[in-house]
Structure formats: structure tokens, C-alpha cells
Amino acid sequence: MKAMTRLFTGLALVGAMGASVAWADQPGADWKVNKDQAEAALKGAGYTQITKIEADDGHWEGEGMKADGKQYEFKVDPHDGRIVKDELDN
């Protein structure tokens, strides 16, 4: 009985890990701006620290801090590096 419980627990764990990876967004093949370039654009716009940046919903998006010490949310266009969202994180 313990072997069956371990088997089903292991299968559930593997399934859960696989599902989380399957939902993660990846940069598109046509993206001209990589993560490092997006971070450079953000630093040029006043971000002093990038705390999170990831591919999501067709953009680079995440959070960071500016010189004022406040946390902001951002989105960077992956085709031209333009910052399309830059607002305080509430």
C-alpha cells in the first residue's frame, strides 16, 4: 500500500511540475530585443534595479525600482525596445 501511495504522489508531483513549465511564456522567434537589451532600455529610462523581468503576453514585463526608491511595473516592446508601460506598483 505504501508503494502505491508513493507512486501516485510521485506522479502527481511530476505532473504538477510539467504543467507549470508548459504555461511559461517564451520570447517569440520574431523578437528583436532580448532580455539584456530590454534591461538596458529600462536603465536608460531611470530604473536603478530590475527585480523581475520575463517574457509574458507578447512583451518583456516585470518590476523594478527607480531612483525615487519606489517599485514600478513595466512592459517593454520586444520589437523596438520601447517602454509601453511604466507605472507605480500598487
C-alpha positions as CSV (number, residue, x, y, z in Angstrom):
1,M,0.0,0.0,0.0
2,K,2.9,2.4,0.8
3,A,4.4,1.7,-2.6
4,M,1.2,2.7,-4.4
5,T,0.9,5.9,-2.3
6,R,4.5,6.8,-3.2
7,L,3.9,6.1,-6.8
8,F,0.8,8.3,-7.1
9,T,2.4,11.0,-5.1
10,G,5.4,11.0,-7.4
11,L,3.2,11.0,-10.5
12,A,1.2,13.9,-9.1
13,L,4.4,15.9,-8.4
14,V,5.9,15.3,-11.8
15,G,2.6,16.3,-13.5
16,A,2.4,19.5,-11.5
17,M,6.0,20.4,-12.4
18,G,5.3,19.7,-16.0
19,A,2.2,21.8,-16.1
20,S,4.0,24.9,-14.7
21,V,6.7,24.7,-17.3
22,A,4.1,24.3,-20.1
23,W,2.4,27.5,-19.2
24,A,5.6,29.7,-19.1
25,D,5.8,32.2,-22.0
26,Q,8.9,32.2,-24.2
27,P,10.3,35.1,-26.3
28,G,8.9,35.0,-29.8
29,A,11.1,34.0,-32.7
30,D,10.5,37.5,-34.2
31,W,11.6,39.4,-31.1
32,K,14.4,41.7,-32.0
33,V,15.0,42.9,-28.4
34,N,16.5,40.3,-26.0
35,K,16.3,40.5,-22.2
36,D,19.6,42.3,-21.8
37,Q,18.6,44.9,-24.3
38,A,15.2,45.4,-22.6
39,E,17.1,45.9,-19.2
40,A,19.4,48.5,-20.9
41,A,16.4,50.4,-22.1
42,L,14.8,50.3,-18.7
43,K,18.1,51.6,-17.0
44,G,18.2,54.4,-19.6
45,A,14.6,55.3,-18.5
46,G,15.7,55.7,-14.9
47,Y,15.4,52.2,-13.4
48,T,18.2,51.6,-10.9
49,Q,17.3,48.0,-10.2
50,I,15.3,45.3,-12.2
51,T,13.8,42.9,-9.7
52,K,11.9,40.8,-12.2
53,I,11.8,40.5,-16.0
54,E,10.2,37.8,-18.1
55,A,8.5,37.2,-21.4
56,D,4.7,37.4,-20.9
57,D,1.8,38.1,-23.2
58,G,4.0,39.3,-26.1
59,H,6.2,41.7,-24.1
60,W,9.1,41.8,-21.7
61,E,7.4,42.7,-18.4
62,G,8.3,42.8,-14.8
63,E,9.1,45.1,-11.9
64,G,11.9,47.3,-10.8
65,M,12.9,50.2,-8.7
66,K,13.7,53.8,-9.8
67,A,16.0,56.4,-8.1
68,D,13.0,57.6,-6.1
69,G,13.1,54.2,-4.2
70,K,9.6,53.2,-5.4
71,Q,8.7,49.9,-7.1
72,Y,7.3,50.2,-10.7
73,E,5.8,47.8,-13.1
74,F,6.9,47.9,-16.7
75,K,6.4,46.4,-20.2
76,V,8.9,46.6,-23.0
77,D,8.0,46.1,-26.6
78,P,10.1,43.2,-27.9
79,H,10.3,44.5,-31.4
80,D,11.6,48.0,-30.9
81,G,12.6,48.2,-27.2
82,R,10.1,51.0,-26.5
83,I,8.7,51.0,-22.9
84,V,4.9,50.7,-23.3
85,K,4.0,50.5,-19.6
86,D,5.8,52.3,-16.8
87,E,3.7,52.8,-13.6
88,L,3.9,52.6,-9.9
89,D,3.3,49.1,-8.5
90,N,0.3,49.3,-6.2
